[in-house]
Amino acid sequence: MASAAPDNTTSTSSSKTEEGISESKPENNPGTSGKDDAFSDFYTEVKAIEQRDSVLTSKQQIDRLTRPGATYFNLNPFDVLCIDPDTPLNDVKKKYRQMSILVHPDKNKEDEERAQKAFEAVNKAYKTLENEEGLKRCAEIVEEARSRTDEMIKQKKKQLKKEGRPLEIPEDDPEKYKHAVYVQTCKLFADLERMRQEREAREMHERKRKAEEEAKEVERQELEKEWKKNYEESRTDRVDSWRNWKKGGKKAKGSFRPPKVKTEKL
């Protein structure tokens, strides 16, 4: 009974062939080419996802988030969380939870110090993208990076055309184009961070200057208050001193009198 199905299938296939109904082949079916292309694209996407997810281990993520230059690369929240700029907010939250669990210091006791740095990077990235406004703002930065990359490619090809050389550049390769956009994105995020630090430095300097001015004003007011207090307290002494001086001016009894000058007799 187990071999009955294959035998029936064979006989059916044979009878169809004998009746002149040829077996359909992908290369002879006009509609199959589009399906094959769609399947090929789907398969490529699946393999890309598998390759991306294959690095989702605690050690690899900690290595990635603490590698040399990580302070610079981790400014890009999409790169930190391994997501695309068009990722929906709900998926961003899911990825954040996944990443935070992977690099959490409590889960990586053997490498707790580096895990803490990686965990902080993941938290910072999520705080940047945790709402629609932040996600949109960062997506606009990536779009700006793409526009700048396109303009750079345009200028390169314009220069090649001017020199009479073939209009071929490395960025014609989709992977190299993607990398060029990534590099430009990192630069934009770095520029924003630099401007943020400069703004904070200016604001801190301004706060310090105002605090010093306020302290000087408080000190001035305290000195003025003290002076007025001393002035009022010494009023009685000044009045008594003036009165004593007036009495002395009227040759009060007991006051000093200079001797009279005697005229010489000839």
The 8 nearest C-alpha neighbors of each residue, nearest first, counted from 0:
[[1, 3, 2, 4, 5, 6, 7, 8],
 [2, 0, 3, 4, 5, 6, 7, 8],
 [1, 3, 0, 4, 5, 6, 7, 8],
 [4, 2, 0, 6, 1, 5, 7, 8],
 [3, 5, 7, 6, 2, 8, 1, 0],
 [4, 6, 8, 7, 3, 2, 9, 1],
 [7, 5, 9, 3, 8, 4, 10, 2],
 [8, 6, 10, 4, 9, 5, 11, 3],
 [9, 7, 5, 11, 6, 10, 12, 4],
 [8, 10, 6, 12, 7, 11, 13, 5],
 [11, 9, 13, 7, 12, 8, 14, 6],
 [10, 12, 8, 14, 13, 9, 7, 15],
 [11, 13, 9, 15, 10, 14, 8, 16],
 [12, 14, 10, 16, 11, 15, 9, 17],
 [15, 13, 17, 11, 16, 12, 10, 18],
 [16, 14, 18, 12, 17, 20, 13, 11],
 [15, 17, 13, 19, 14, 20, 18, 21],
 [16, 18, 14, 19, 15, 13, 20, 12],
 [17, 19, 15, 16, 20, 14, 21, 13],
 [20, 18, 16, 17, 21, 15, 14, 22],
 [21, 19, 16, 15, 18, 22, 17, 14],
 [22, 20, 16, 19, 23, 15, 18, 17],
 [21, 23, 24, 20, 16, 15, 12, 19],
 [22, 24, 21, 25, 28, 27, 26, 20],
 [23, 25, 27, 26, 28, 22, 31, 21],
 [26, 24, 28, 31, 27, 23, 32, 29],
 [25, 27, 24, 28, 31, 32, 29, 23],
 [26, 28, 24, 25, 29, 23, 31, 30],
 [29, 27, 25, 31, 30, 26, 24, 23],
 [30, 28, 31, 32, 27, 26, 25, 33],
 [31, 29, 28, 32, 33, 34, 25, 35],
 [30, 32, 34, 28, 25, 33, 29, 35],
 [31, 33, 35, 34, 30, 29, 36, 25],
 [34, 32, 36, 35, 31, 30, 37, 29],
 [33, 35, 31, 37, 36, 32, 38, 30],
 [36, 34, 38, 32, 33, 37, 39, 31],
 [35, 37, 39, 33, 34, 38, 40, 32],
 [38, 36, 34, 40, 39, 35, 41, 33],
 [37, 39, 41, 35, 40, 36, 42, 34],
 [38, 40, 36, 42, 37, 41, 35, 43],
 [41, 39, 43, 37, 38, 42, 44, 36],
 [40, 42, 38, 44, 39, 43, 37, 45],
 [41, 43, 45, 39, 44, 40, 38, 46],
 [44, 42, 40, 46, 41, 45, 39, 47],
 [43, 45, 47, 41, 42, 46, 40, 48],
 [44, 46, 42, 48, 47, 43, 49, 41],
 [47, 45, 49, 43, 48, 44, 50, 42],
 [46, 48, 44, 50, 45, 49, 51, 43],
 [49, 47, 51, 45, 46, 50, 52, 44],
 [50, 48, 46, 52, 47, 51, 53, 45],
 [49, 51, 47, 53, 48, 52, 46, 54],
 [52, 50, 48, 49, 53, 54, 47, 55],
 [51, 53, 49, 55, 54, 50, 48, 47],
 [52, 54, 50, 51, 55, 49, 56, 48],
 [55, 53, 52, 56, 51, 59, 60, 50],
 [56, 54, 52, 53, 60, 57, 59, 51],
 [57, 55, 59, 54, 58, 60, 101, 53],
 [56, 58, 101, 60, 102, 59, 61, 55],
 [59, 57, 61, 60, 56, 62, 102, 101],
 [60, 58, 62, 56, 61, 57, 54, 63],
 [59, 61, 63, 57, 62, 58, 64, 56],
 [60, 62, 58, 64, 63, 59, 117, 114],
 [63, 61, 59, 60, 65, 64, 66, 58],
 [62, 64, 60, 66, 61, 65, 59, 69],
 [63, 65, 61, 117, 62, 66, 69, 60],
 [66, 64, 62, 69, 63, 61, 117, 67],
 [65, 67, 69, 63, 62, 64, 68, 61],
 [68, 66, 69, 65, 70, 63, 64, 71],
 [67, 69, 70, 71, 66, 72, 65, 73],
 [68, 70, 72, 71, 66, 65, 67, 73],
 [71, 69, 68, 73, 72, 74, 65, 67],
 [70, 72, 69, 68, 73, 74, 189, 185],
 [73, 71, 69, 74, 70, 75, 68, 185],
 [74, 72, 75, 70, 69, 71, 79, 76],
 [73, 75, 72, 71, 188, 76, 189, 70],
 [74, 76, 73, 78, 77, 72, 185, 188],
 [77, 75, 124, 79, 78, 74, 80, 73],
 [78, 76, 82, 80, 79, 75, 81, 83],
 [77, 79, 81, 76, 75, 80, 82, 73],
 [80, 78, 76, 77, 81, 73, 121, 75],
 [79, 81, 77, 78, 82, 76, 95, 121],
 [82, 80, 78, 79, 77, 83, 94, 51],
 [81, 83, 77, 80, 86, 78, 84, 91],
 [82, 84, 86, 85, 77, 81, 78, 80],
 [85, 83, 138, 86, 77, 82, 141, 137],
 [84, 86, 83, 87, 138, 82, 134, 135],
 [85, 87, 83, 84, 90, 91, 88, 82],
 [88, 86, 90, 89, 85, 91, 84, 134],
 [87, 89, 91, 90, 92, 86, 131, 130],
 [90, 88, 92, 91, 87, 93, 86, 94],
 [91, 89, 93, 92, 87, 88, 94, 86],
 [92, 90, 88, 94, 89, 93, 95, 87],
 [91, 93, 95, 89, 90, 94, 96, 88],
 [94, 92, 90, 96, 95, 91, 97, 89],
 [93, 95, 97, 91, 96, 92, 98, 90],
 [94, 96, 92, 98, 97, 93, 99, 91],
 [97, 95, 99, 93, 94, 98, 100, 92],
 [96, 98, 94, 95, 100, 99, 93, 101],
 [99, 97, 101, 95, 100, 96, 94, 102],
 [100, 98, 96, 101, 102, 97, 103, 95],
 [99, 101, 103, 97, 98, 102, 96, 106],
 [100, 102, 57, 98, 99, 103, 97, 56],
 [101, 103, 114, 99, 57, 118, 100, 61],
 [102, 104, 100, 106, 105, 99, 118, 101],
 [105, 103, 111, 107, 114, 106, 115, 108],
 [104, 106, 103, 107, 108, 111, 102, 114],
 [107, 105, 104, 103, 108, 102, 101, 100],
 [108, 106, 104, 109, 110, 111, 105, 114],
 [107, 109, 111, 110, 105, 106, 104, 114],
 [108, 110, 107, 111, 106, 112, 104, 114],
 [111, 109, 108, 107, 112, 113, 114, 104],
 [110, 112, 108, 114, 104, 107, 113, 109],
 [113, 111, 115, 114, 110, 116, 104, 108],
 [112, 114, 116, 115, 111, 110, 117, 61],
 [113, 115, 111, 104, 117, 112, 102, 116],
 [114, 116, 118, 112, 113, 104, 117, 111],
 [117, 115, 119, 113, 118, 114, 120, 112],
 [118, 116, 114, 120, 64, 119, 115, 61],
 [117, 119, 115, 121, 120, 116, 102, 103],
 [120, 118, 122, 116, 117, 121, 123, 115],
 [121, 119, 117, 123, 118, 122, 124, 116],
 [120, 122, 118, 124, 119, 123, 125, 117],
 [123, 121, 119, 125, 124, 120, 126, 118],
 [122, 124, 120, 126, 125, 121, 119, 127],
 [125, 123, 76, 121, 127, 122, 126, 120],
 [124, 126, 128, 122, 127, 129, 123, 121],
 [127, 125, 129, 123, 128, 124, 122, 130],
 [126, 128, 124, 125, 133, 129, 123, 76],
 [127, 129, 134, 133, 125, 126, 130, 124],
 [130, 128, 126, 125, 127, 133, 131, 134],
 [131, 129, 133, 132, 128, 134, 88, 127],
 [130, 132, 134, 133, 135, 88, 129, 128],
 [131, 133, 135, 134, 130, 136, 128, 129],
 [134, 132, 128, 136, 135, 130, 131, 127],
 [135, 133, 128, 131, 137, 132, 136, 138],
 [134, 136, 138, 132, 133, 137, 131, 139],
 [137, 135, 133, 139, 138, 134, 132, 140],
 [136, 138, 140, 139, 134, 135, 133, 141],
 [139, 137, 135, 141, 84, 140, 136, 134],
 [140, 138, 142, 136, 137, 141, 143, 135],
 [139, 141, 143, 137, 138, 142, 144, 136],
 [142, 140, 144, 138, 143, 139, 184, 145],
 [143, 141, 139, 145, 144, 140, 138, 146],
 [142, 144, 140, 146, 141, 145, 139, 147],
 [145, 143, 141, 184, 147, 183, 142, 146],
 [144, 146, 142, 148, 143, 180, 147, 149],
 [147, 145, 143, 149, 148, 144, 150, 142],
 [148, 146, 150, 144, 149, 145, 151, 143],
 [147, 149, 151, 145, 150, 146, 180, 144],
 [150, 148, 152, 146, 151, 147, 153, 145],
 [149, 151, 153, 147, 148, 152, 146, 154],
 [150, 152, 148, 154, 149, 153, 147, 155],
 [153, 151, 155, 149, 150, 154, 148, 156],
 [152, 154, 150, 156, 151, 155, 157, 149],
 [153, 155, 157, 151, 152, 156, 158, 150],
 [156, 154, 152, 158, 157, 153, 151, 159],
 [157, 155, 159, 158, 153, 154, 166, 160],
 [156, 158, 154, 160, 155, 159, 153, 161],
 [157, 159, 161, 155, 156, 160, 154, 162],
 [160, 158, 156, 162, 164, 161, 157, 166],
 [159, 161, 163, 157, 162, 158, 164, 156],
 [160, 162, 158, 159, 163, 157, 164, 156],
 [163, 161, 159, 160, 164, 158, 157, 165],
 [162, 164, 160, 161, 159, 165, 158, 166],
 [163, 165, 159, 162, 160, 166, 161, 167],
 [166, 164, 167, 159, 163, 160, 156, 168],
 [167, 165, 156, 159, 164, 160, 168, 157],
 [166, 168, 165, 171, 169, 156, 159, 164],
 [167, 169, 170, 171, 166, 156, 155, 152],
 [170, 168, 171, 172, 175, 167, 176, 173],
 [169, 171, 176, 175, 172, 168, 173, 152],
 [172, 170, 169, 168, 173, 176, 167, 175],
 [171, 173, 170, 175, 174, 169, 176, 168],
 [174, 172, 176, 175, 177, 171, 170, 178],
 [175, 173, 177, 176, 172, 178, 170, 171],
 [176, 174, 178, 170, 172, 177, 173, 179],
 [175, 177, 170, 173, 179, 178, 174, 172],
 [176, 178, 174, 180, 175, 179, 173, 181],
 [177, 179, 181, 175, 176, 180, 182, 174],
 [180, 178, 176, 182, 181, 177, 175, 183],
 [181, 179, 183, 177, 178, 145, 182, 144],
 [180, 182, 178, 184, 179, 183, 177, 185],
 [183, 181, 179, 185, 184, 180, 178, 186],
 [182, 184, 186, 180, 144, 185, 181, 179],
 [185, 183, 181, 144, 187, 186, 182, 141],
 [186, 184, 182, 188, 183, 187, 189, 75],
 [185, 187, 189, 183, 184, 188, 190, 182],
 [188, 186, 190, 184, 189, 185, 191, 183],
 [187, 189, 191, 185, 190, 186, 74, 75],
 [190, 188, 186, 192, 187, 191, 185, 193],
 [191, 189, 187, 193, 192, 188, 186, 194],
 [192, 190, 188, 194, 189, 193, 195, 187],
 [191, 193, 195, 189, 190, 194, 196, 188],
 [192, 194, 190, 196, 195, 191, 189, 197],
 [195, 193, 197, 191, 192, 196, 198, 190],
 [194, 196, 192, 198, 193, 197, 191, 199],
 [195, 197, 199, 193, 198, 194, 200, 192],
 [198, 196, 200, 194, 199, 195, 193, 201],
 [199, 197, 195, 201, 200, 196, 194, 202],
 [198, 200, 202, 196, 201, 197, 203, 195],
 [199, 201, 197, 203, 198, 202, 196, 204],
 [202, 200, 204, 198, 203, 199, 205, 197],
 [201, 203, 199, 205, 204, 200, 206, 198],
 [204, 202, 206, 200, 205, 201, 199, 207],
 [203, 205, 201, 207, 202, 206, 200, 208],
 [204, 206, 202, 208, 203, 207, 201, 209],
 [207, 205, 203, 209, 204, 208, 210, 202],
 [206, 208, 210, 204, 205, 209, 203, 211],
 [209, 207, 205, 211, 210, 206, 204, 212],
 [210, 208, 212, 206, 211, 207, 213, 205],
 [209, 211, 207, 213, 208, 212, 206, 214],
 [212, 210, 214, 208, 209, 213, 207, 215],
 [213, 211, 209, 215, 214, 210, 216, 208],
 [212, 214, 216, 210, 215, 211, 209, 217],
 [213, 215, 211, 217, 212, 216, 210, 218],
 [216, 214, 218, 212, 213, 217, 219, 211],
 [215, 217, 213, 219, 218, 214, 220, 212],
 [218, 216, 214, 220, 215, 219, 213, 221],
 [217, 219, 215, 221, 216, 220, 214, 222],
 [220, 218, 216, 222, 221, 217, 215, 223],
 [219, 221, 223, 217, 222, 218, 224, 216],
 [222, 220, 224, 218, 219, 223, 225, 217],
 [223, 221, 225, 219, 224, 220, 226, 218],
 [224, 222, 226, 220, 225, 221, 219, 227],
 [223, 225, 221, 227, 222, 226, 220, 228],
 [226, 224, 228, 222, 223, 227, 221, 229],
 [225, 227, 223, 229, 228, 224, 230, 222],
 [228, 226, 230, 224, 225, 229, 223, 231],
 [227, 229, 225, 231, 230, 226, 224, 232],
 [230, 228, 232, 226, 231, 227, 233, 225],
 [229, 231, 227, 233, 228, 232, 226, 234],
 [232, 230, 234, 228, 233, 229, 227, 235],
 [231, 233, 229, 230, 234, 228, 235, 236],
 [232, 234, 236, 230, 231, 235, 229, 237],
 [233, 235, 237, 231, 236, 232, 238, 230],
 [236, 234, 238, 237, 233, 239, 232, 231],
 [235, 237, 239, 233, 238, 234, 240, 232],
 [236, 238, 240, 234, 235, 239, 241, 233],
 [237, 239, 241, 235, 240, 236, 242, 234],
 [240, 238, 242, 236, 241, 237, 243, 235],
 [239, 241, 237, 243, 238, 242, 236, 244],
 [242, 240, 244, 238, 239, 243, 237, 245],
 [241, 243, 245, 239, 244, 240, 238, 246],
 [244, 242, 246, 240, 245, 241, 239, 247],
 [243, 245, 241, 247, 242, 246, 240, 248],
 [246, 244, 248, 242, 247, 243, 241, 249],
 [247, 245, 243, 248, 249, 244, 251, 242],
 [246, 248, 244, 250, 245, 249, 251, 243],
 [247, 249, 245, 246, 250, 244, 251, 243],
 [250, 248, 246, 247, 251, 245, 244, 252],
 [251, 249, 247, 248, 254, 252, 246, 255],
 [250, 252, 249, 254, 247, 246, 253, 248],
 [253, 251, 254, 250, 255, 247, 249, 246],
 [252, 254, 251, 255, 250, 256, 247, 246],
 [253, 255, 252, 251, 250, 256, 247, 249],
 [254, 256, 253, 257, 250, 252, 251, 247],
 [257, 255, 254, 258, 250, 253, 259, 252],
 [256, 258, 259, 255, 260, 254, 250, 253],
 [259, 257, 260, 256, 261, 255, 262, 254],
 [260, 258, 261, 257, 256, 262, 263, 255],
 [259, 261, 258, 262, 257, 263, 256, 264],
 [262, 260, 259, 263, 258, 264, 257, 265],
 [263, 261, 264, 260, 259, 265, 258, 257],
 [262, 264, 261, 265, 260, 259, 258, 257],
 [265, 263, 262, 261, 260, 259, 258, 257],
 [264, 263, 262, 261, 260, 259, 258, 257]]
